[in-house]
Amino acid sequence: MAFFRLRLVAPLLSVIIVLLAAPCAAQNLGSRRTRYLSGFVKDALGRPLAGSNVTLKSIDGRVLRTATTDSRGVFRFKEPGAG
């Protein structure tokens, strides 16, 4: 049972860690280049989780972007102000 819980929690922790890095990635938004926030989702054994839904939310809980991981578990968001 503990392994099952860990298997569910580990991917969520990975996403949270990546999203906490968003303020660093969001610096220099004044340039005209499109910027992205990307990361990956893995299970507790380190295998990529394809087809996982990832949601980027604002501090107040509004959904800013959604993405689905590819076959390598990778997701990518355009910067929130990029449309």
N, C-alpha and C positions, 0 to 999 in steps of 0.2 A: 504494500500500500504506500509506503514512504517513497519507493522508487517511482510509482505512478504519479504522486504529487510532484516530485522533483522533475519528472519529465514534462509536466505541464507548466511548472513555475520557471524553469530554466530559460525557455524561449522568451517568456514575457520579460524576465530580467534583462536578457540581451537587448531587447527592443527598448526598454526603459533606459538602459545605459547609453545606447546610441542616441536616443532622443534628448537626453540630458546634455549631449554635446552640441545640440542645435544652436545655442547662443554663440558658440565659437564659430560655427559654420556660417552663421548669419551676419557676421561682421563684414564690412566692406560692401554693403548692399548698394552703395551709390554708383558702382560701376555698371556698365551696360551689359556685361556678360551675364547670361543666365546661370544661376547657381543651383546646386542640388544638394539635398540631404539624402544620403544613402546608407545602407547597412545590410545586415543579413540576419536571418533567423535560423537557429540551429536547435536540435533537440538536445537532451541531456548527454547524449553520447557524441555530440559534435557533428552529427549528420545534418545537412541542409534540409529545411522544411519547405518544399515547393508548394505553392498554392495557398500560403498563409496570408490572411488579411492583416494589414498593418494600418493603423489610424494615427494621424498626426493631429493633436488637439492643441488649442490655445490654453493659456493658464486658466481661463474661466470655463473651460470644458467644451468650447465650440469646436466642431470638426473642421479642420482646415484642409486636409488632404487625406485620401485613402490610396492604398497601393496593394498590389498582390505580389508576393515573392515569385521569382522565376524558378527554373529547375535547379539553380544553384543556391536558392534561398535568399537571393538578393532583392531588395526593394529600393526604390528611388522616388523621392519627392522633389518637385520643383519648389523653389523658395515660395513661401506663402504669398508674397507680393507679385509673383511672376505670372499670375493668371491661371 
